[in-house]
Amino acid sequence: MSRNQQSIWHKNRHQQDILSATSARLELVSERAEDLELCTAETLLPTQEELTLYRRLYENIPSVYFSLDITGIILSVNKFGANCLGYSVEELIDKSVLNLFEQSDKKRLSDALGELVKTSSPSEVSNWEFRLNCPESKIVWVKVVARLLPADDGIYTLELESNPTDKHHQKHPQILMVLEDITTHKQAEDALRESEQRFHSMANTAPVMLWMTGCDGLFTFFNQSWLKFTGRSMEQQQGLGWLEGVHPQEQDFCQEIYDSAFHARAKFEMEYRLKRHDDEYRWILDTGIPRFTPNGKFVGYIGCCIDITERKSAEVALKHSQESVQAQLEEMESLNRLKDEFLSTVSHELRTPLTNMKMAIQMLGIALNQEQNFLSEMDKPQAERSKASRYYEILDNECDREINLISNFLDLQRLDNNTKPLVLETIQVQQWLWRVVELFKARNRNSCQQKLRLSVASNLPLLTCDPFSLERILIELLTNACKFSPPDAEITISAQMKSQNMQFHVINSGVEIPSCELPRIFDKFYRIPSNDPWKQGGTGLGLALVQKLTKLLGGTIEVESGSNRTCFAIQLPLSNEV
């Protein structure tokens, strides 16, 4: 009600004194004049207290309450509401409520109020959402709830005194409007909308195929990569329509995998063939992850798919290749077994007659010695010997060579098959090495014309190893050193500690191994071209056997050659385990 309007209560001056603290705009309940005239001051006092209480409740209720006339002019507003909008009550009274709203929403609100006045019934409540334009208020969006108060309702009507002489009071309908702050809700909606737009933008530019489902398990979204790949529309793919593109042989499989994961709310992966837009089936790797709200509520799945056709083709090719390689390996293993069996048989068949030949040669030497003093003949220089002694020496040396060849070959075969056992003993290196060198001298007194020098460090610890294998290693290295060193040269055999290992050296001079040949000298049957100036010959198995035996003892072997000097270095751990 405007300042020019006044309640019928104000016609009686005595009654105005009783209600002196009330505003001229507190015009909520009307009474008939004849009823008020019967009231005494005593009966009106409780009514004044109730009105004051109601007035306080109305002014401070935490919402914005307006009463408007049918043109939108503000007749009343509660104090709390006015303050929320950044105004005082006096600043809003008699002003158009449209001034509180954004320019773009003013016409919509005006039309809505006009429609409310024209068509609304007293029981109908209208709801709208508009944006405010109140610079001093933090409220941006409001929900407007409005209801029309009809003019013919005695409780809600007002009597106007625009013409005090008019005997007929005029009654006008009012509009009750409540504004509810929905700024936070709208901001959340905007943020959600922006997030969804950002997700869709990212999803549609992603180089992989993406999809989403709702909490009911039905597919709701496919990105542009998926739609472009399949050549189908979003509507065709939604729900379970995407299954139509899956290869018939994998449709049930995909459905089972998805249903199982969906009921367990678990991640899943599956591979299947999906029809491309050109009707070619391509292999797809599909990964789905369940989605949950911050409070743990399940809201569906999100997944991505990548084309793995090339990988599947490579896997098939690799499988075929592996099968082929496996077949070749099995064939090679079979051939190796046949080879080993053959060589073992041949070696045995060769060893038996060679053993008999060696025995016959020894018996021949004994017989010749008894008849012709043959041993004294063998001690003479090569040029002074008889033909029989020279032939005997050749026969004996070649028989030994063949026996060594067969022995080395069989030993290598046992080492390759890991069938040669170790017999571990603890040895005192200085004494043991001296015996080995002396034994080598005795066996090769005629063939070894070099000077052997033994150098052993003092206070060496005990060494636990297979002495027979170590002896064979050193004998083989000494034999090679004698073969490839000039007469009267010096060959050094040394032993010393290096870190926690025992190190043996066999050093000779006179012949140098080319650096390009060093990586191959341990290969079976390999002999260095043009590196035997004294034509000593060899089997090509000695160094291969040395390397195998060193590895069997848990050690390493290295060779250095340069400046007309060659050094073989062997390192063995102080203790060994079978």
C-alpha angles and dihedrals in degrees: 000000000000127000089260091059124084136185120247085245089074094064091083114066093200091055090048090059091053091052095038096135096057126102120249087235097058093105104142103124125034127201132194113261094233091056093050092050090061092055118099127208090258094057094045095055096076089045090054091053092050091048091051090051092048090047091054091048091049094047094049103036106128097246139069111262123186135178112201137183118237091270093056098256112149111245097173140356131182117249096239091052093049091050091050088056091049097251140100121244092251091054091058103041114104091009124118113260088219089073089070093063136074116274092244091054099044096085092045091052092045091051091047093052091047091051089048092055094046103044110014123110121215092255095049120101120197126208129199138162120225141163120247127222102204109138094198095048130084090210112105105161126037136182108227117212113186137176131182118236105208121228095231094061108100094207096056103031126107130209114225123212095198085126108029092185091057109105093202116075116221120224123204130187119243134208120229111207129185122190117207118195108238097161094117091047092049092047089052090050091049091048091049091047091049091048091051091048090049091049092049090048092050093042093051092051095044115114091227133067113260132190139176136200134198128236089271091064095247119129113249107169139035122176126232093263090060094045092047091048095050097034090224132121127250091252092054092052100043123100105011095327092111089070089070089072094051117099109265091238092059103037096092090043092054092046092050094048092048095045092049093050092043094056091046093044086228138142116260141188128197139169122216142147117263124192113244124213089265091056092253115134113231128191112249131195106210120192122185128190125190118242124220134183119238089265091054100258114150112237103171141275137302121199146171133211131203130190109248099170093119091049092050090049090050090049091052091047091046091049091052090046092049091049089050092047091046090052090049091048091050089049091049091048089051091049091047091052090049090047093049092048091047094047092045090052094044092046091051091047090049095043094055097057091040090054089051090047091052091050091049091049091052091048089049090053091051092049093047091048091054092049103035107014087252098177093061088051091055091056092061122096116275094255094052097049124106121250090250092056092048092049090047092052092050091049093048095046095048091048090052090048093053092046090051091048092053092044093049092047093051091046091052090050091052091048091050090051093044091236099122108101125214121236104201123207135165112240137186100233100209096053095037094050092049090055092049092052093047091049090051091051092051094049095046103035091129100040101038109072096162128099114255116211121191119205118181124171116236125252095021114174123242116278123219112204144106101292093195092057092044090049091052091051093052094042090052092049091047090049091053091046091053091047095052102035123086118248115278091020119135123250116194125206113188139173128196143144121268115183103310095333136088111239126203124191130196109189128181135167137208101065127058125204112226112245091235090059097049096087091055104043092095094054118112116264092001117141125181109249115246092356099118105081092167094047094234093153126207145196099246090232101090100086092039087056091047092054093047093049092047091052090047089057090052094251141115134235127208133179131206124186129180144111090040091302133108125196127187112197122195123189121194131178115248091239130032135194126218 
